[in-house]
Amino acid sequence: MAGFTCTPSTNVRLDLDRAAEVLERAGYSVQNVEVMLITKKDEETTVYSSGKLLIKTADEAVARRVSDEIYRVLGSSGLVGVNA
């Protein structure tokens, strides 16, 4: 399956345990495998402590929507900058 990588425009260091809690409260299923989170709501997405996302989809518009939503959810909890 194809995928897209999204990288925050600023340096980020995520606390993956906190990020997992925030994403679960937002309706994501989350598997914390210590070095990354594997999340799923609509599309499976891997979240790295650097803030980088790997979104499993062949559709760029879907990847943009998913990344915007994840960065918004994490940003609203102060985990990443709003303009990530």
VOTIPA-732668 format. One record per residue (C-alpha): residue in three letters; chain; residue number from 1; x, y, z. Coordinates in nm, 2 decimals, always signed. Layout:
# residues N
+--------+------+--------+--------+--------+--------+
! drendo ! zaza ! martor !     c1 !     c2 !     c3 !
+--------+------+--------+--------+--------+--------+
!    ala !    A !    NUM !      X !      Y !      Z !
...
+--------+------+--------+--------+--------+--------+
//
This chain:
# residues 84
+--------+------+--------+--------+--------+--------+
! drendo ! zaza ! martor !     c1 !     c2 !     c3 !
+--------+------+--------+--------+--------+--------+
!    met !    A !      1 !  +0.00 !  +0.00 !  +0.00 !
!    ala !    A !      2 !  +0.11 !  +0.35 !  -0.08 !
!    gly !    A !      3 !  +0.17 !  +0.61 !  +0.19 !
!    phe !    A !      4 !  +0.25 !  +0.97 !  +0.26 !
!    thr !    A !      5 !  +0.50 !  +1.12 !  +0.51 !
!    cys !    A !      6 !  +0.42 !  +1.44 !  +0.68 !
!    thr !    A !      7 !  +0.68 !  +1.63 !  +0.88 !
!    pro !    A !      8 !  +0.61 !  +1.93 !  +1.12 !
!    ser !    A !      9 !  +0.75 !  +2.26 !  +1.01 !
!    thr !    A !     10 !  +0.91 !  +2.31 !  +1.35 !
!    asn !    A !     11 !  +1.12 !  +2.08 !  +1.57 !
!    val !    A !     12 !  +0.90 !  +1.86 !  +1.78 !
!    arg !    A !     13 !  +0.97 !  +1.60 !  +2.04 !
!    leu !    A !     14 !  +0.65 !  +1.42 !  +2.13 !
!    asp !    A !     15 !  +0.58 !  +1.24 !  +2.46 !
!    leu !    A !     16 !  +0.43 !  +0.93 !  +2.30 !
!    asp !    A !     17 !  +0.25 !  +0.82 !  +2.61 !
!    arg !    A !     18 !  +0.08 !  +1.15 !  +2.64 !
!    ala !    A !     19 !  +0.01 !  +1.16 !  +2.26 !
!    ala !    A !     20 !  -0.15 !  +0.82 !  +2.28 !
!    glu !    A !     21 !  -0.38 !  +0.93 !  +2.56 !
!    val !    A !     22 !  -0.48 !  +1.24 !  +2.36 !
!    leu !    A !     23 !  -0.54 !  +1.05 !  +2.04 !
!    glu !    A !     24 !  -0.75 !  +0.79 !  +2.22 !
!    arg !    A !     25 !  -0.97 !  +1.06 !  +2.37 !
!    ala !    A !     26 !  -1.02 !  +1.19 !  +2.02 !
!    gly !    A !     27 !  -1.15 !  +0.86 !  +1.90 !
!    tyr !    A !     28 !  -0.84 !  +0.70 !  +1.76 !
!    ser !    A !     29 !  -0.74 !  +0.34 !  +1.83 !
!    val !    A !     30 !  -0.38 !  +0.35 !  +1.94 !
!    gln !    A !     31 !  -0.11 !  +0.09 !  +1.97 !
!    asn !    A !     32 !  +0.19 !  +0.22 !  +2.16 !
!    val !    A !     33 !  +0.50 !  +0.02 !  +2.05 !
!    glu !    A !     34 !  +0.74 !  +0.25 !  +2.25 !
!    val !    A !     35 !  +0.93 !  +0.40 !  +1.96 !
!    met !    A !     36 !  +0.61 !  +0.50 !  +1.77 !
!    leu !    A !     37 !  +0.23 !  +0.50 !  +1.78 !
!    ile !    A !     38 !  +0.02 !  +0.31 !  +1.53 !
!    thr !    A !     39 !  -0.31 !  +0.48 !  +1.51 !
!    lys !    A !     40 !  -0.63 !  +0.42 !  +1.33 !
!    lys !    A !     41 !  -0.95 !  +0.63 !  +1.29 !
!    asp !    A !     42 !  -1.01 !  +0.64 !  +0.91 !
!    glu !    A !     43 !  -0.66 !  +0.56 !  +0.79 !
!    glu !    A !     44 !  -0.38 !  +0.38 !  +0.96 !
!    thr !    A !     45 !  -0.11 !  +0.63 !  +1.06 !
!    thr !    A !     46 !  +0.22 !  +0.59 !  +1.23 !
!    val !    A !     47 !  +0.32 !  +0.87 !  +1.47 !
!    tyr !    A !     48 !  +0.69 !  +0.91 !  +1.56 !
!    ser !    A !     49 !  +0.83 !  +1.11 !  +1.85 !
!    ser !    A !     50 !  +0.98 !  +1.36 !  +1.60 !
!    gly !    A !     51 !  +0.62 !  +1.45 !  +1.50 !
!    lys !    A !     52 !  +0.66 !  +1.28 !  +1.17 !
!    leu !    A !     53 !  +0.35 !  +1.09 !  +1.04 !
!    leu !    A !     54 !  +0.33 !  +0.80 !  +0.80 !
!    ile !    A !     55 !  -0.02 !  +0.78 !  +0.66 !
!    lys !    A !     56 !  -0.12 !  +0.47 !  +0.47 !
!    thr !    A !     57 !  -0.32 !  +0.59 !  +0.18 !
!    ala !    A !     58 !  -0.28 !  +0.64 !  -0.19 !
!    asp !    A !     59 !  -0.48 !  +0.96 !  -0.19 !
!    glu !    A !     60 !  -0.29 !  +1.28 !  -0.12 !
!    ala !    A !     61 !  -0.61 !  +1.47 !  -0.02 !
!    val !    A !     62 !  -0.69 !  +1.21 !  +0.24 !
!    ala !    A !     63 !  -0.33 !  +1.22 !  +0.37 !
!    arg !    A !     64 !  -0.36 !  +1.60 !  +0.41 !
!    arg !    A !     65 !  -0.69 !  +1.57 !  +0.59 !
!    val !    A !     66 !  -0.56 !  +1.30 !  +0.83 !
!    ser !    A !     67 !  -0.23 !  +1.49 !  +0.90 !
!    asp !    A !     68 !  -0.42 !  +1.82 !  +0.96 !
!    glu !    A !     69 !  -0.66 !  +1.64 !  +1.21 !
!    ile !    A !     70 !  -0.38 !  +1.46 !  +1.40 !
!    tyr !    A !     71 !  -0.17 !  +1.78 !  +1.43 !
!    arg !    A !     72 !  -0.48 !  +1.98 !  +1.54 !
!    val !    A !     73 !  -0.57 !  +1.72 !  +1.81 !
!    leu !    A !     74 !  -0.21 !  +1.71 !  +1.93 !
!    gly !    A !     75 !  -0.18 !  +2.08 !  +1.91 !
!    ser !    A !     76 !  -0.49 !  +2.15 !  +2.11 !
!    ser !    A !     77 !  -0.33 !  +1.96 !  +2.39 !
!    gly !    A !     78 !  -0.01 !  +2.15 !  +2.37 !
!    leu !    A !     79 !  +0.19 !  +1.85 !  +2.23 !
!    val !    A !     80 !  +0.28 !  +2.02 !  +1.90 !
!    gly !    A !     81 !  +0.28 !  +2.37 !  +1.77 !
!    val !    A !     82 !  -0.05 !  +2.48 !  +1.60 !
!    asn !    A !     83 !  +0.12 !  +2.53 !  +1.27 !
!    ala !    A !     84 !  +0.30 !  +2.19 !  +1.26 !
+--------+------+--------+--------+--------+--------+
//
